[in-house]
Amino acid sequence: MNSLANPTTLSSRKDALSIFQAGIVAADPYQAVKSCLFTDGQQLEFLLDLNDKTKKRTGNWSKVHLIAFGKAACAMTKAAQEIIPTHLLAGNGIAVTNYENVTTVNKIEVIGASHPLPDEAGLKAAKKCAKLISQAKQNELVLVLVSGGGSALIPYPVDSILLSEKIATTNLLLASGATINQINCVRKHLSQLKGGGLARLAAPADLHALILSDVLGDDLSAIASGPTVPDPSTFSDAIDVFISKNIWNKVPANVQHYLEQGKLGQAPETPKLGDSAFKNTSYTLVGSNTISLKATFKAAQDLGYETQLYDAHLCGEARQAAENWIGDAKNLINNTIKKPAALVAGGETTVTLKGNGRGGRNQEMVLAFAIAAKQHGLTGHWTFLSGGTDGRDGPTDAAGGIADQDTLKLMIDEGIDPLTMLDNNDSYTALKSSQDLLVTGATGTNVADLQVLLIHPTLTQKHTS
C-alpha cells in the first residue's frame, strides 16, 4: 500500500480490490461444474444453457472418459469426479494445468505444463490425452473440461513441425501484439488437437464439453483454440495473421511450408460445421468474462457506487485503451458528481513489445492510465485497477496493477521515470516501485481481464462502505 494514501484513497483501493475479487468468485470453476452436471447414480445429465433449465442432455453411457486442460482444470475435475459415479469412470482421468495451479485431485492424473509458451511436459500431456480419447468407444462419453490457457498447455503439433518451432511461432505472435483470436487461428492449423481435432479423435464415442470462457464474446472456436467444436478459420486466415503483423518472413521454415501446403489443399483442413466429427458432440458454457463483469457491476453497486458499464469488450493496445478511459473520467468529474462513481469493464487488451522490460497488458494499462491522467489533467481522487482473473499478467508474479493520483509521485520519489518505463514495456518495475502491483497468486480460473475505475467527488470526501 503506498505511503501517501489518505483515508479516502485507502477506502477506494480496498473497494476496487473487493470489486475485482467479486469477478473472480463469479468464475469459480468448481461451482460452475456443480451447477450444470447431475446424476441419479446411473445416468448423467448436463444443463446445456445455464439460463434455461429445460435445455438438457441426458445419457446412459457405459463409461465416462474424463480429461481437462486449462488453468481451471484441477478445480473442474475435482467437481466432476465428485459427481460422476465411480463405476462409470473409465480409469483415472487426466487434468493438465499450468504449474502454479497444480493441486492433487482424487483419481485424476494431474500434469503441470507451461503457459503462455508451451513446453515438453505439455506435449507429453497432450499425447496422453489423445491416447485416452482415442480409446473411447460407441455408447461411451468423453467429458472434456476446457478452460483458458488450454491452447498452450496441450501442444500437439502436426508431425512435420517440432515443438521448438511451435514455441518460436507462438513467441513471435505474442510479441507482435496479435490478438488471442489471431494466435489461436494459427495454433489450430498447426495442431492435431485444436480446431476440432479432439472431437475427431473421440468419434464414434459421444462427447460433451464444459467450457469456462476466457475469450471475449465467448467464441467457442477460440476458447483453448476450440478442440471440440467446428473451426470456421482456414489455412489462408492463419497465413494472413503473420502478413498483417509483418512477421511472415520471421516464421520458422517448417511452419511456413506446412501452412502453404494447407492453403494449397495438400494438408488436412480443420473440421468445419457439418463434419461427422461433431455428430454426437455438445457443450455447456459454464463461465465467462460476461458473467464475471456482471458480478463486478453488482459489487460496485452494493458498495454504494453510482455504477456504469464502461466496456464489455475492452480490447486494442493497452496504453491506448488507458488513454480512452481518461475522457470518461474527466466528464464525470466535470459534471460535479455528488457520490462516488464506478466504471467497470471486461476484456483483453494487447501489447506490442518495443522495449525489453517486464510486465503484462494489465500492468501496462495501469501505468499508462496514471501517466495519461497527469498529461490530460485528471483532477480529484481516482483509483484504477486492471487485473487478469487468472492471477498472472504476462511473465510476472502479478495479476495486474492498481494506481491512484499519488502513483506517479511515488515512482519519481524512487528515482523512476514513468514514461521511460512505459516506453520500455517495464510496467512491472515501475508499479513495484510505487507499491502498486496487484498480486493475488494463481486463482485457479481464467475469464480474461477485469478493470475498475473508481472516482470520488473530492479529495477530502471520505467514502465508507
ZAKE-8508 format. One record per residue (C-alpha): residue number from 0; residue in one letter; x, y, z. Coordinates in steps of 0.25 Angstrom, whole numbers, plus 5000, padded with zeros to 4 digits. Each point is the difference from the previous one (the first is absolute). Example, Ala and Ser with C-alpha at 12.3 -4.5 7.8 and 13.67 -1.06 7.14 Angstrom:
2
+-----+--------+------+------+------+
: num : residu :    u :    v :    w :
+-----+--------+------+------+------+
:   0 :      A : 5049 : 4982 : 5031 :
:   1 :      S : 5006 : 5014 : 4998 :
+-----+--------+------+------+------+
This chain:
465
+-----+--------+------+------+------+
: num : residu :    u :    v :    w :
+-----+--------+------+------+------+
:   0 :      M : 5000 : 5000 : 5000 :
:   1 :      N : 5006 : 5013 : 4996 :
:   2 :      S : 5005 : 5010 : 5011 :
:   3 :      L : 4992 : 5012 : 4995 :
:   4 :      A : 4987 : 4994 : 5001 :
:   5 :      N : 4989 : 5008 : 5008 :
:   6 :      P : 4988 : 4994 : 5006 :
:   7 :      T : 4992 : 5002 : 4987 :
:   8 :      T : 5011 : 4993 : 4992 :
:   9 :      L : 5001 : 4989 : 5009 :
:  10 :      S : 4985 : 4997 : 5000 :
:  11 :      S : 4999 : 5001 : 4985 :
:  12 :      R : 5012 : 4991 : 4998 :
:  13 :      K : 4993 : 4990 : 5009 :
:  14 :      D : 4987 : 5001 : 4992 :
:  15 :      A : 5007 : 4998 : 4987 :
:  16 :      L : 5006 : 4987 : 5005 :
:  17 :      S : 4987 : 4995 : 5005 :
:  18 :      I : 4993 : 5003 : 4987 :
:  19 :      F : 5011 : 4993 : 4992 :
:  20 :      Q : 4999 : 4988 : 5010 :
:  21 :      A : 4985 : 4999 : 4998 :
:  22 :      G : 5003 : 4998 : 4985 :
:  23 :      I : 5010 : 4988 : 5003 :
:  24 :      V : 4990 : 4994 : 5010 :
:  25 :      A : 4989 : 5000 : 4988 :
:  26 :      A : 5010 : 4992 : 4992 :
:  27 :      D : 5002 : 4989 : 5010 :
:  28 :      P : 5002 : 4988 : 4992 :
:  29 :      Y : 4996 : 4990 : 5010 :
:  30 :      Q : 4987 : 5006 : 5003 :
:  31 :      A : 4998 : 5002 : 4985 :
:  32 :      V : 5001 : 4985 : 4997 :
:  33 :      K : 4991 : 4997 : 5012 :
:  34 :      S : 4989 : 5009 : 4994 :
:  35 :      C : 4998 : 4992 : 4987 :
:  36 :      L : 5004 : 4985 : 5003 :
:  37 :      F : 4991 : 4991 : 5007 :
:  38 :      T : 4998 : 4985 : 5002 :
:  39 :      D : 4989 : 4990 : 5006 :
:  40 :      G : 5011 : 4990 : 5002 :
:  41 :      Q : 4999 : 4993 : 4986 :
:  42 :      Q : 4998 : 5011 : 4989 :
:  43 :      L : 5006 : 5014 : 4999 :
:  44 :      E : 4993 : 5013 : 4997 :
:  45 :      F : 5006 : 5013 : 4995 :
:  46 :      L : 4994 : 5013 : 4999 :
:  47 :      L : 5002 : 5006 : 4986 :
:  48 :      D : 4997 : 5014 : 5004 :
:  49 :      L : 5001 : 5005 : 5014 :
:  50 :      N : 4989 : 5011 : 4997 :
:  51 :      D : 4990 : 4989 : 4995 :
:  52 :      K : 4999 : 4988 : 5009 :
:  53 :      T : 4991 : 4993 : 4990 :
:  54 :      K : 5012 : 4998 : 4990 :
:  55 :      K : 5007 : 4987 : 5005 :
:  56 :      R : 5008 : 4989 : 4994 :
:  57 :      T : 4998 : 4986 : 5007 :
:  58 :      G : 5007 : 4987 : 4998 :
:  59 :      N : 5001 : 4986 : 5005 :
:  60 :      W : 5015 : 4999 : 4996 :
:  61 :      S : 5007 : 4987 : 5004 :
:  62 :      K : 5013 : 5008 : 5002 :
:  63 :      V : 5005 : 5014 : 5002 :
:  64 :      H : 5014 : 5004 : 4996 :
:  65 :      L : 5004 : 5013 : 5007 :
:  66 :      I : 5010 : 5010 : 4995 :
:  67 :      A : 5002 : 5014 : 5004 :
:  68 :      F : 5010 : 5011 : 4995 :
:  69 :      G : 5002 : 5014 : 5004 :
:  70 :      K : 5002 : 5009 : 5012 :
:  71 :      A : 4988 : 4995 : 5007 :
:  72 :      A : 5002 : 4985 : 4997 :
:  73 :      C : 5002 : 4996 : 5014 :
:  74 :      A : 4988 : 5006 : 5006 :
:  75 :      M : 4991 : 4996 : 4988 :
:  76 :      T : 5005 : 4985 : 5001 :
:  77 :      K : 4998 : 5000 : 5015 :
:  78 :      A : 4986 : 5004 : 4999 :
:  79 :      A : 4997 : 4990 : 4988 :
:  80 :      Q : 5006 : 4988 : 5007 :
:  81 :      E : 4992 : 5003 : 5013 :
:  82 :      I : 4987 : 5000 : 4991 :
:  83 :      I : 5003 : 4988 : 4991 :
:  84 :      P : 4997 : 4987 : 5006 :
:  85 :      T : 5013 : 4992 : 5002 :
:  86 :      H : 4995 : 4988 : 4992 :
:  87 :      L : 4999 : 5009 : 4987 :
:  88 :      L : 5014 : 5006 : 5000 :
:  89 :      A : 5009 : 4993 : 4990 :
:  90 :      G : 5012 : 5000 : 5009 :
:  91 :      N : 5007 : 5012 : 5004 :
:  92 :      G : 4997 : 5013 : 4993 :
:  93 :      I : 5011 : 5010 : 4996 :
:  94 :      A : 5001 : 5015 : 5004 :
:  95 :      V : 5010 : 5009 : 4993 :
:  96 :      T : 5003 : 5013 : 5006 :
:  97 :      N : 5010 : 5011 : 5002 :
:  98 :      Y : 5011 : 4997 : 5011 :
:  99 :      E : 4994 : 5011 : 5009 :
: 100 :      N : 4987 : 4993 : 5000 :
: 101 :      V : 5004 : 4986 : 5003 :
: 102 :      T : 4992 : 4993 : 5011 :
: 103 :      T : 4998 : 4986 : 5004 :
: 104 :      V : 4986 : 4994 : 4995 :
: 105 :      N : 4995 : 4987 : 5004 :
: 106 :      K : 5001 : 4989 : 4989 :
: 107 :      I : 5005 : 5011 : 4990 :
: 108 :      E : 5014 : 5000 : 4994 :
: 109 :      V : 5003 : 5015 : 5001 :
: 110 :      I : 5011 : 5005 : 4991 :
: 111 :      G : 5007 : 5013 : 5001 :
: 112 :      A : 5004 : 5007 : 4987 :
: 113 :      S : 5005 : 5014 : 4995 :
: 114 :      H : 4992 : 5012 : 4997 :
: 115 :      P : 4999 : 5009 : 4991 :
: 116 :      L : 5012 : 4993 : 4993 :
: 117 :      P : 4998 : 4985 : 4999 :
: 118 :      D : 5011 : 4990 : 5004 :
: 119 :      E : 5003 : 4985 : 4999 :
: 120 :      A : 4992 : 4997 : 5013 :
: 121 :      G : 4988 : 5005 : 4992 :
: 122 :      L : 5003 : 4992 : 4988 :
: 123 :      K : 5001 : 4987 : 5008 :
: 124 :      A : 4986 : 5004 : 5007 :
: 125 :      A : 4994 : 5003 : 4986 :
: 126 :      K : 5004 : 4986 : 4995 :
: 127 :      K : 4994 : 4994 : 5013 :
: 128 :      C : 4987 : 5007 : 4998 :
: 129 :      A : 5000 : 4996 : 4985 :
: 130 :      K : 5002 : 4985 : 5004 :
: 131 :      L : 4989 : 5000 : 5010 :
: 132 :      I : 4990 : 5007 : 4991 :
: 133 :      S : 5003 : 4990 : 4988 :
: 134 :      Q : 4997 : 4988 : 5009 :
: 135 :      A : 4986 : 5005 : 5002 :
: 136 :      K : 4989 : 4991 : 4993 :
: 137 :      Q : 4986 : 5002 : 4996 :
: 138 :      N : 4990 : 5002 : 5011 :
: 139 :      E : 5011 : 5005 : 5009 :
: 140 :      L : 5002 : 5015 : 5003 :
: 141 :      V : 5012 : 5009 : 4999 :
: 142 :      L : 4998 : 5011 : 5010 :
: 143 :      V : 5009 : 5012 : 4997 :
: 144 :      L : 5002 : 5011 : 5010 :
: 145 :      V : 5006 : 5012 : 4993 :
: 146 :      S : 5005 : 5013 : 5006 :
: 147 :      G : 5009 : 5012 : 4996 :
: 148 :      G : 5015 : 4996 : 4997 :
: 149 :      G : 4996 : 4987 : 4994 :
: 150 :      S : 5007 : 5004 : 4987 :
: 151 :      A : 5014 : 5001 : 5005 :
: 152 :      L : 4998 : 4988 : 5010 :
: 153 :      I : 4997 : 4989 : 4991 :
: 154 :      P : 5009 : 5003 : 4988 :
: 155 :      Y : 5000 : 4988 : 4990 :
: 156 :      P : 5006 : 5006 : 4987 :
: 157 :      V : 4998 : 4992 : 4986 :
: 158 :      D : 5011 : 4990 : 4998 :
: 159 :      S : 5008 : 5009 : 4990 :
: 160 :      I : 5001 : 5012 : 5011 :
: 161 :      L : 5009 : 4999 : 5012 :
: 162 :      L : 4996 : 5005 : 5014 :
: 163 :      S : 5011 : 5010 : 5000 :
: 164 :      E : 4995 : 5005 : 4986 :
: 165 :      K : 4986 : 5001 : 5006 :
: 166 :      I : 5005 : 5008 : 5012 :
: 167 :      A : 5008 : 5009 : 4992 :
: 168 :      T : 4988 : 5003 : 4992 :
: 169 :      T : 4991 : 5003 : 5012 :
: 170 :      N : 5011 : 5009 : 5006 :
: 171 :      L : 5000 : 5008 : 4987 :
: 172 :      L : 4985 : 5002 : 5000 :
: 173 :      L : 5000 : 5004 : 5014 :
: 174 :      A : 5011 : 5010 : 4998 :
: 175 :      S : 4993 : 5006 : 4988 :
: 176 :      G : 4987 : 5004 : 5007 :
: 177 :      A : 4992 : 4990 : 4993 :
: 178 :      T : 4986 : 4998 : 5007 :
: 179 :      I : 4997 : 4987 : 5007 :
: 180 :      N : 4990 : 4996 : 4988 :
: 181 :      Q : 5012 : 5002 : 4990 :
: 182 :      I : 5009 : 4992 : 5008 :
: 183 :      N : 4990 : 4989 : 5002 :
: 184 :      C : 4997 : 5000 : 4985 :
: 185 :      V : 5015 : 4996 : 4997 :
: 186 :      R : 5000 : 4990 : 5012 :
: 187 :      K : 4988 : 4993 : 4994 :
: 188 :      H : 5007 : 4998 : 4987 :
: 189 :      L : 5013 : 4994 : 5006 :
: 190 :      S : 4993 : 4991 : 5009 :
: 191 :      Q : 4995 : 4986 : 5001 :
: 192 :      L : 4990 : 5003 : 5011 :
: 193 :      K : 4996 : 5014 : 4999 :
: 194 :      G : 4989 : 5006 : 4990 :
: 195 :      G : 4991 : 4988 : 5001 :
: 196 :      G : 5011 : 4989 : 5000 :
: 197 :      L : 4997 : 4995 : 5014 :
: 198 :      A : 4985 : 4997 : 4995 :
: 199 :      R : 5006 : 4993 : 4988 :
: 200 :      L : 5008 : 4991 : 5009 :
: 201 :      A : 4988 : 4997 : 5010 :
: 202 :      A : 4991 : 4995 : 4989 :
: 203 :      P : 4992 : 4991 : 5000 :
: 204 :      A : 4998 : 5002 : 5015 :
: 205 :      D : 4991 : 5011 : 5005 :
: 206 :      L : 5007 : 5013 : 5004 :
: 207 :      H : 4995 : 5011 : 5010 :
: 208 :      A : 5009 : 5012 : 5003 :
: 209 :      L : 4998 : 5009 : 5013 :
: 210 :      I : 5007 : 5013 : 4995 :
: 211 :      L : 5005 : 5012 : 5009 :
: 212 :      S : 5002 : 5011 : 4990 :
: 213 :      D : 5012 : 5010 : 5000 :
: 214 :      V : 4996 : 5005 : 4987 :
: 215 :      L : 4992 : 5013 : 4997 :
: 216 :      G : 4987 : 4997 : 4994 :
: 217 :      D : 5001 : 4985 : 5004 :
: 218 :      D : 5004 : 4995 : 4986 :
: 219 :      L : 5001 : 4985 : 5003 :
: 220 :      S : 5010 : 4998 : 4988 :
: 221 :      A : 5010 : 5010 : 5007 :
: 222 :      I : 4999 : 4995 : 5015 :
: 223 :      A : 5012 : 4991 : 5001 :
: 224 :      S : 5000 : 5000 : 4985 :
: 225 :      G : 4987 : 4993 : 4999 :
: 226 :      P : 5004 : 4985 : 5001 :
: 227 :      T : 4986 : 4995 : 5001 :
: 228 :      V : 4993 : 5009 : 4990 :
: 229 :      P : 5000 : 5003 : 4985 :
: 230 :      D : 5010 : 5010 : 4996 :
: 231 :      P : 4996 : 5010 : 4990 :
: 232 :      S : 5014 : 5005 : 4997 :
: 233 :      T : 5009 : 4996 : 4989 :
: 234 :      F : 5015 : 4998 : 4997 :
: 235 :      S : 4999 : 5013 : 4992 :
: 236 :      D : 4995 : 5007 : 5012 :
: 237 :      A : 5012 : 4995 : 5008 :
: 238 :      I : 5010 : 5005 : 4990 :
: 239 :      D : 4993 : 5013 : 4999 :
: 240 :      V : 5002 : 5002 : 5015 :
: 241 :      F : 5015 : 5000 : 4998 :
: 242 :      I : 4999 : 5009 : 4988 :
: 243 :      S : 4991 : 5010 : 5007 :
: 244 :      K : 5011 : 5001 : 5011 :
: 245 :      N : 5011 : 5001 : 4990 :
: 246 :      I : 5007 : 4988 : 5006 :
: 247 :      W : 4998 : 4989 : 4989 :
: 248 :      N : 5015 : 5000 : 4997 :
: 249 :      K : 5003 : 4997 : 5014 :
: 250 :      V : 4992 : 4988 : 5001 :
: 251 :      P : 5008 : 4986 : 5001 :
: 252 :      A : 5001 : 4994 : 4986 :
: 253 :      N : 4993 : 4987 : 5004 :
: 254 :      V : 4988 : 5008 : 5005 :
: 255 :      Q : 5000 : 5008 : 4988 :
: 256 :      H : 5000 : 4988 : 4991 :
: 257 :      Y : 4989 : 4993 : 5007 :
: 258 :      L : 4991 : 5012 : 5000 :
: 259 :      E : 5003 : 5002 : 4985 :
: 260 :      Q : 4997 : 4985 : 4998 :
: 261 :      G : 4987 : 5001 : 5007 :
: 262 :      K : 4996 : 5012 : 4992 :
: 263 :      L : 5002 : 4992 : 4987 :
: 264 :      G : 4991 : 4989 : 5006 :
: 265 :      Q : 5012 : 4991 : 5002 :
: 266 :      A : 4998 : 4999 : 5015 :
: 267 :      P : 4987 : 4997 : 5007 :
: 268 :      E : 4992 : 5012 : 5004 :
: 269 :      T : 4993 : 5001 : 5013 :
: 270 :      P : 4986 : 4994 : 5001 :
: 271 :      K : 4989 : 5009 : 4997 :
: 272 :      L : 4985 : 5001 : 5004 :
: 273 :      G : 4993 : 4988 : 4995 :
: 274 :      D : 5012 : 4991 : 5001 :
: 275 :      S : 4997 : 4986 : 5005 :
: 276 :      A : 5010 : 5002 : 5012 :
: 277 :      F : 4989 : 5009 : 5006 :
: 278 :      K : 4988 : 4990 : 4998 :
: 279 :      N : 5000 : 4996 : 5015 :
: 280 :      T : 5006 : 5013 : 5007 :
: 281 :      S : 4994 : 5010 : 5009 :
: 282 :      Y : 5005 : 5011 : 5010 :
: 283 :      T : 4996 : 5009 : 5011 :
: 284 :      L : 5006 : 5014 : 5002 :
: 285 :      V : 5002 : 4999 : 5016 :
: 286 :      G : 5007 : 5014 : 5002 :
: 287 :      S : 5005 : 5012 : 4992 :
: 288 :      N : 5005 : 5014 : 5001 :
: 289 :      T : 4986 : 5005 : 4998 :
: 290 :      I : 4995 : 4993 : 5013 :
: 291 :      S : 5012 : 5005 : 5008 :
: 292 :      L : 4998 : 5014 : 4995 :
: 293 :      K : 4985 : 5000 : 5004 :
: 294 :      A : 5006 : 4995 : 5014 :
: 295 :      T : 5009 : 5012 : 5001 :
: 296 :      F : 4989 : 5010 : 4996 :
: 297 :      K : 4991 : 4995 : 5011 :
: 298 :      A : 5011 : 5000 : 5010 :
: 299 :      A : 5003 : 5015 : 4997 :
: 300 :      Q : 4985 : 5003 : 5001 :
: 301 :      D : 5000 : 4993 : 5014 :
: 302 :      L : 5012 : 5008 : 5005 :
: 303 :      G : 4992 : 5013 : 4997 :
: 304 :      Y : 5006 : 5004 : 4987 :
: 305 :      E : 4992 : 5006 : 4988 :
: 306 :      T : 5004 : 4989 : 4990 :
: 307 :      Q : 5001 : 5000 : 4985 :
: 308 :      L : 5005 : 4990 : 4990 :
: 309 :      Y : 5011 : 5006 : 4993 :
: 310 :      D : 5003 : 4989 : 4990 :
: 311 :      A : 4996 : 4985 : 5000 :
: 312 :      H : 5011 : 4997 : 4989 :
: 313 :      L : 5012 : 5009 : 5003 :
: 314 :      C : 5011 : 4997 : 4990 :
: 315 :      G : 5011 : 5006 : 4992 :
: 316 :      E : 5013 : 5005 : 5005 :
: 317 :      A : 5001 : 5001 : 5015 :
: 318 :      R : 5006 : 5014 : 5000 :
: 319 :      Q : 4989 : 5006 : 4990 :
: 320 :      A : 4989 : 4993 : 5008 :
: 321 :      A : 5005 : 5007 : 5012 :
: 322 :      E : 5000 : 5014 : 4993 :
: 323 :      N : 4986 : 4998 : 4996 :
: 324 :      W : 4995 : 4998 : 5014 :
: 325 :      I : 5005 : 5014 : 5004 :
: 326 :      G : 4989 : 5007 : 4992 :
: 327 :      D : 4989 : 4993 : 5007 :
: 328 :      A : 5007 : 5002 : 5014 :
: 329 :      K : 5001 : 5015 : 4997 :
: 330 :      N : 4986 : 5001 : 4996 :
: 331 :      L : 4995 : 4994 : 5013 :
: 332 :      I : 5009 : 5010 : 5008 :
: 333 :      N : 4996 : 5012 : 4991 :
: 334 :      N : 4985 : 4996 : 5002 :
: 335 :      T : 5003 : 5002 : 5015 :
: 336 :      I : 4995 : 4986 : 5005 :
: 337 :      K : 4993 : 5000 : 5013 :
: 338 :      K : 5004 : 4986 : 5004 :
: 339 :      P : 5011 : 4990 : 4997 :
: 340 :      A : 5000 : 4995 : 4986 :
: 341 :      A : 5005 : 4987 : 4994 :
: 342 :      L : 5003 : 4996 : 4986 :
: 343 :      V : 5002 : 4985 : 4998 :
: 344 :      A : 5005 : 4992 : 4987 :
: 345 :      G : 5004 : 4987 : 4996 :
: 346 :      G : 5008 : 4995 : 4988 :
: 347 :      E : 5014 : 4997 : 4996 :
: 348 :      T : 5010 : 5011 : 4994 :
: 349 :      T : 5013 : 4997 : 4993 :
: 350 :      V : 5014 : 5006 : 5001 :
: 351 :      T : 5009 : 5002 : 4988 :
: 352 :      L : 5014 : 4998 : 5006 :
: 353 :      K : 5010 : 5011 : 4997 :
: 354 :      G : 5009 : 4999 : 5012 :
: 355 :      N : 5006 : 4989 : 5009 :
: 356 :      G : 4994 : 5003 : 5013 :
: 357 :      R : 4991 : 4991 : 5008 :
: 358 :      G : 4985 : 5001 : 5001 :
: 359 :      G : 4986 : 4996 : 4994 :
: 360 :      R : 4989 : 5006 : 4994 :
: 361 :      N : 4993 : 5004 : 5013 :
: 362 :      Q : 5012 : 5006 : 5006 :
: 363 :      E : 5003 : 5008 : 4988 :
: 364 :      M : 4986 : 5005 : 4999 :
: 365 :      V : 5000 : 5004 : 5015 :
: 366 :      L : 5014 : 5008 : 4998 :
: 367 :      A : 4994 : 5006 : 4987 :
: 368 :      F : 4988 : 5004 : 5007 :
: 369 :      A : 5008 : 5007 : 5011 :
: 370 :      I : 5008 : 5007 : 4990 :
: 371 :      A : 4989 : 5005 : 4992 :
: 372 :      A : 4992 : 5004 : 5012 :
: 373 :      K : 5011 : 5010 : 5003 :
: 374 :      Q : 5002 : 5004 : 4985 :
: 375 :      H : 4985 : 5003 : 4998 :
: 376 :      G : 4998 : 5007 : 5013 :
: 377 :      L : 4991 : 4990 : 5007 :
: 378 :      T : 4997 : 5007 : 5013 :
: 379 :      G : 4994 : 4995 : 5013 :
: 380 :      H : 5001 : 4986 : 5006 :
: 381 :      W : 5000 : 4987 : 4992 :
: 382 :      T : 5004 : 4986 : 5001 :
: 383 :      F : 5003 : 4991 : 4988 :
: 384 :      L : 5002 : 4985 : 5000 :
: 385 :      S : 5002 : 4990 : 4988 :
: 386 :      G : 5003 : 4986 : 5003 :
: 387 :      G : 5000 : 4986 : 4994 :
: 388 :      T : 4989 : 4990 : 5006 :
: 389 :      D : 5011 : 4989 : 5000 :
: 390 :      G : 5009 : 5008 : 5009 :
: 391 :      R : 5011 : 5001 : 4990 :
: 392 :      D : 5003 : 5011 : 4991 :
: 393 :      G : 5010 : 4997 : 4990 :
: 394 :      P : 5013 : 4994 : 5004 :
: 395 :      T : 4999 : 5005 : 5014 :
: 396 :      D : 4995 : 4997 : 5014 :
: 397 :      A : 4990 : 5011 : 5000 :
: 398 :      A : 4985 : 4999 : 4995 :
: 399 :      G : 5001 : 5015 : 4996 :
: 400 :      G : 5001 : 5013 : 5007 :
: 401 :      I : 4992 : 5010 : 5008 :
: 402 :      A : 5003 : 5015 : 4999 :
: 403 :      D : 4995 : 5013 : 5006 :
: 404 :      Q : 5003 : 5015 : 4999 :
: 405 :      D : 5013 : 4998 : 5008 :
: 406 :      T : 5006 : 4989 : 4992 :
: 407 :      L : 5009 : 5009 : 4991 :
: 408 :      K : 5005 : 5008 : 5011 :
: 409 :      L : 5004 : 4987 : 5008 :
: 410 :      M : 5007 : 4995 : 4987 :
: 411 :      I : 5008 : 5013 : 4998 :
: 412 :      D : 5004 : 5000 : 5015 :
: 413 :      E : 5006 : 4986 : 4998 :
: 414 :      G : 5008 : 5005 : 4988 :
: 415 :      I : 4991 : 4994 : 4990 :
: 416 :      D : 4996 : 5008 : 4987 :
: 417 :      P : 4986 : 4994 : 4997 :
: 418 :      L : 5000 : 5004 : 4985 :
: 419 :      T : 5014 : 4993 : 4997 :
: 420 :      M : 4995 : 4988 : 5007 :
: 421 :      L : 4987 : 5000 : 4992 :
: 422 :      D : 5008 : 5001 : 4987 :
: 423 :      N : 5009 : 4989 : 5004 :
: 424 :      N : 4988 : 4991 : 5004 :
: 425 :      D : 5005 : 4999 : 5014 :
: 426 :      S : 4987 : 5003 : 5007 :
: 427 :      Y : 5003 : 4989 : 5011 :
: 428 :      T : 5012 : 5008 : 5005 :
: 429 :      A : 4993 : 5013 : 5000 :
: 430 :      L : 4988 : 4995 : 5008 :
: 431 :      K : 5009 : 4992 : 5009 :
: 432 :      S : 5007 : 5013 : 5004 :
: 433 :      S : 4987 : 5007 : 5004 :
: 434 :      Q : 4994 : 4987 : 5007 :
: 435 :      D : 4989 : 5000 : 4989 :
: 436 :      L : 5001 : 4985 : 4995 :
: 437 :      L : 4988 : 4992 : 5002 :
: 438 :      V : 5004 : 4986 : 5005 :
: 439 :      T : 4990 : 4990 : 5002 :
: 440 :      G : 5007 : 4987 : 4997 :
: 441 :      A : 4995 : 4989 : 4991 :
: 442 :      T : 4984 : 5001 : 5001 :
: 443 :      G : 4997 : 4986 : 4993 :
: 444 :      T : 4991 : 5007 : 4990 :
: 445 :      N : 5002 : 5008 : 4987 :
: 446 :      V : 4989 : 5009 : 4994 :
: 447 :      A : 5009 : 5011 : 4994 :
: 448 :      D : 5002 : 5013 : 5007 :
: 449 :      L : 4991 : 5010 : 5008 :
: 450 :      Q : 5002 : 5015 : 5002 :
: 451 :      V : 4994 : 5009 : 5011 :
: 452 :      L : 5001 : 5015 : 5000 :
: 453 :      L : 4995 : 5007 : 5013 :
: 454 :      I : 4998 : 5015 : 5001 :
: 455 :      H : 4997 : 5008 : 5012 :
: 456 :      P : 4994 : 5014 : 4999 :
: 457 :      T : 5011 : 5007 : 5008 :
: 458 :      L : 5013 : 4996 : 5006 :
: 459 :      T : 4995 : 5003 : 5014 :
: 460 :      Q : 4987 : 4992 : 5000 :
: 461 :      K : 5002 : 4987 : 5007 :
: 462 :      H : 4992 : 4989 : 4994 :
: 463 :      T : 4996 : 4989 : 5010 :
: 464 :      S : 4995 : 4987 : 4995 :
+-----+--------+------+------+------+
